[in-house]
Amino acid sequence: MSGYDPVKYKISSMQKWNIVAPSYHSDWASKDRGPFRSTIELVKAAEIGPSNSVLDVACGTGAVSIQVARQLGSSGMLVGIDFSSGAIGIARSLAPIGHFVEMDAENIGLGIRFDRIVCQYALMFFPDPARVLSRLWELLKNNGRLAVAVHGTSAEVPYFSTIMDPVLRHIPDIKPEGTPTVHRFGNVANLRGVIAGAGFSNISIKKFIFDYEAGTFGEYWSNYMSTTAQSIRAAIEGRGPSVVSAIRAEAEEKVKKFIDKGSIRFPWRVLVATARREQD
Ligand SMILES: C[S@@+](CC[C@H](N)C(=O)[O-])C[C@H]1O[C@@H](n2cnc3c(N)ncnc32)[C@H](O)[C@@H]1O
């Protein structure tokens, strides 16, 4: 496979999110369980007041926006942006208030500034997260607050790595080298570094470990393949049944240590960072 191309990556990622948005919402984002216990923590960390103006970056199907809306009074304002029209459509239909706009987080064309900016499970997907954060700094009012949630490292989020590690061992070129990974800011130093580099101060990073019940191995496998691995599934299956069986067998072996009373229970590390914009 040729080298990583940020434009192609963004187009295929947008297509993926358009396809998976409904199941992502019903199976994951709308449930206050597993990694999505972070939604409440993120909104709490953002310290939103009733009259605040709030921007939800890569709002997806609206999980965070719906909670933000509950904090806002009649003088508050909420804007959600995401590049997936499928996800934005769901957010628009579910959030009680808010303006939901299809927009690339790497090219935010908004002419207003906000008291609060929140971003859950998206920073790691942006090809140039440093540039996005610099723009978010510009979009915050003085003393405005940023709150960001990201997944932990590969070892700390075995839901992803239990299948992805064997996939990469059998098909090392499944994704072009340099493609952003979901664990990119799982390390506190990396997360702090990219936020500080954009000019933010008062950075604080809180670590959480949530539990995620993934069911039987068969349920875990099919859920993973239809959501997380949706964009690479055809490439995996294209290698033939013997490669798929080998990946499956390795993942099944790795999952054993997480089985509790017949069901998989994964730990799930989440980092919630907050930071301030201090001056113009
Ligand atoms: C894991 S979902 C998180 C959605 C939502 N924040 C939540 O907590 O449920 C990642 C979202 O990032 C969006 N996304 C990824 N890259 C983006 C970009 N460059 N611009 C805007 N949205 C982007 C996807 O469309 C998807 O909705």
The ligand as a MOL file (V3000), in Angstrom:
LIG
                    3D

  0  0  0     0  0            999 V3000
M  V30 BEGIN CTAB
M  V30 COUNTS 27 29 0 0 0
M  V30 BEGIN ATOM
M  V30 1 C -15.5900 8.6570 17.6560 0
M  V30 2 S -16.5950 9.8530 16.8850 0 CHG=1
M  V30 3 C -16.9100 10.9840 18.2240 0
M  V30 4 C -18.1880 11.7300 18.0230 0
M  V30 5 C -18.6830 12.4960 19.2570 0
M  V30 6 N -17.7390 13.5340 19.6550 0
M  V30 7 C -18.9520 11.5480 20.3970 0
M  V30 8 O -18.3590 11.7140 21.4750 0
M  V30 9 O -19.7520 10.6170 20.2090 0 CHG=-1
M  V30 10 C -15.4550 10.7530 15.8720 0
M  V30 11 C -16.1340 11.8530 15.0600 0
M  V30 12 O -15.1190 12.6670 14.4990 0
M  V30 13 C -15.5940 13.1130 13.2490 0
M  V30 14 N -14.4420 13.6010 12.5030 0
M  V30 15 C -13.2840 12.9490 12.2320 0
M  V30 16 N -12.4510 13.7470 11.5450 0
M  V30 17 C -13.0850 14.9430 11.4040 0
M  V30 18 C -12.7310 16.1820 10.7930 0
M  V30 19 N -11.5590 16.3370 10.1630 0
M  V30 20 N -13.6250 17.1890 10.8450 0
M  V30 21 C -14.8190 17.0400 11.4530 0
M  V30 22 N -15.2150 15.8910 12.0250 0
M  V30 23 C -14.3560 14.8600 12.0140 0
M  V30 24 C -16.2870 11.8940 12.6660 0
M  V30 25 O -17.1760 12.2190 11.6290 0
M  V30 26 C -16.9760 11.3440 13.9160 0
M  V30 27 O -18.2850 11.8520 14.0100 0
M  V30 END ATOM
M  V30 BEGIN BOND
M  V30 1 1 1 2
M  V30 2 1 2 3
M  V30 3 1 2 10
M  V30 4 1 3 4
M  V30 5 1 4 5
M  V30 6 1 5 6
M  V30 7 1 5 7
M  V30 8 2 7 8
M  V30 9 1 7 9
M  V30 10 1 10 11
M  V30 11 1 11 12
M  V30 12 1 11 26
M  V30 13 1 12 13
M  V30 14 1 13 14
M  V30 15 1 13 24
M  V30 16 1 14 15
M  V30 17 1 14 23
M  V30 18 2 15 16
M  V30 19 1 16 17
M  V30 20 1 17 18
M  V30 21 2 17 23
M  V30 22 1 18 19
M  V30 23 2 18 20
M  V30 24 1 20 21
M  V30 25 2 21 22
M  V30 26 1 22 23
M  V30 27 1 24 25
M  V30 28 1 24 26
M  V30 29 1 26 27
M  V30 END BOND
M  V30 END CTAB
M  END
